[in-house]
Each structure stands twice: as structure tokens, then as C-alpha cells.
Amino acid sequence: IADRQEGIGVCGWILVSLSFLLVLITFPISIWACIKVVREYERAVVFRLGRILSKKAKGPGIILVLPCTDTFVKVDLRMVTCKIPPQEILTRDAVTAQVDGVVHYRIHSAVCAVANITDVHSATLLLAQTTLRNVLGTQSLAQLLAGREDIAHSIQATLNSATKQWGVKVARVEIKDIRIPMAMQRAMAAEAEAARETKAKVVAAEGERNASKALQKASMVLTESPAGLPLRYLQTLTAVAAQNNSTIVFPLPINIFGSLGQKSTGE
């Protein structure tokens, strides 16, 4: 927006001069109508005969507005938190979901926010809704559930490029909640349970294989040492006695059964 003060024409200068003269004639009563106070978080865009007075908005502090020729619009520069209503989307893998979010933005150029768009807050909200649907429609359900931060950054970059000419800066976009149908939730739960059972079976089979290898090595060690097997037998008895003291175990050497078999065969 260029400074068009010099383009108001001869008639415009006459009206401005008459406005100044009116202020001087009715001084000091008119000064109360001409002085406006702009707060620290506000800026005032002043129009003189329908044209923006300068490239930069006025404020904060006291500004002077001429009667009859000047009007002004106050713009709030504080951060605005806008809630995006739940949007029903269709993901890339043909799954319907409802997604809502939050957009944090602020106006950094009051002149652009007033001169370039009718309602900057409504336009930003509608653009956020449309961008949310467009971006999420290109993602699968797994990407949507796992990559919320990346999707939020993508939406933020798209909004910033579109709202730059409105004088709006999008500070943060957050995807708040993702709702999927109950049938899809049950199917996903069944799939996850089957995957966990498969993993548990694989882990158990791996443990059995490792245990069999360890037992094979242990049997080879016991074969090399004849006294090792009775010692292992006594350790097993000690463990059983520690667990249940009421159990009485009588150890019998295994070779006794072999000798008994030989005697019965000889008879």
C-alpha cells in the first residue's frame, strides 16, 4: 500500500484544510474528539478521504484523527488460538476419519490485514479447514497416526505461504484428535493382537532352540565326566527340597536298573 496522501487532489486538500480549521475554531472541545488512544497490543489503520494515510499503522499511544475526513480501524496484534472443527476426511488407503486441530496465528501487518481481505480471522479459519482436508487426504492411516508432527509442519508451511499477503503469521498448527470408525478400531486391534502372538511364538521358538543347544553342550560335558551326573542329580534334589520340604525323594542310581535287567535275563 503506497502513501497516497499526495493523490487526494485539490478538492481533498480543501476538505482537509476545512477539517483543520474546524478543529482550531472549536478548540479545545474538538481535541477530545480528535485524540484517540491505541493500546500496546493494537495498531490503528487511518483512512483519510478513503485512502490509507501511510504504509505503517499508527500506534501504540495517542494518535490524531481529523473529524469528517479521517476514519480508523483498530487491529489486535495478539496471538489468536483458533480451533478447527472436526473434519471428515478420506485417507489415501480409503479409510474415513474425523480430525480436528488447533491453529495459533497472529497479525504482523495491520495495513495488509485491513486492506487486502474483508475478515482476516474468518478467512484464516476457512483456509485452515481446507488445508487440513487437502493435506490429510494424501496420507495413509498409518502415516496419519504416526506422523502428526510432520503433517502439522506441512500444514503450517502451506498456511504461511497463503496468508502472507494478508499480513498473518501462523505460529503453530496442532492435530488434536483423530477418530476412526469402531469397526476399523476392532480390526486394527485384532491385527495388532495377531502380530503380538506371532512375535511371541517366534521368541518362544528361538528360546527353545537356544535351550536345546545348551542342553546338548551340557550332555557332552556330563558324558566326559562320569561324576558330573550324580552331582547334578544332587543339585536337583536340593532345589526340590528347598521348594517343598514335605516331599521325600530317594535317589537311585540308574545303573541299578541295568544290573537288574541283566540278572533277570540270566535266570
Secondary structure, DSSP 4 states (H G I P E B T S, - for coil): ----GGGSHHHHHHHHHHHHHHHHHTTTTTHHHHEEEE-TTEEEEEEETTEES-SS-B-SEEEE--TTTEEEEEEE-S-EEEEEEEEEEE-TTS-EEEEEEEEEEEES-HHHHHHS-S-HHHHHHHHHHHHHHHHHTTS-HHHHHH-HHHHHHHHHHHHHHHHGGGTEEEEEEEEEEEE--HHHHHHHHHHHHHHHHHHHHHHHHHHHHHHHHHHHHHHHHHHH-TTHHHHHHHHHHHHHHHH-TT-------HHHHHHHHHHHHH-
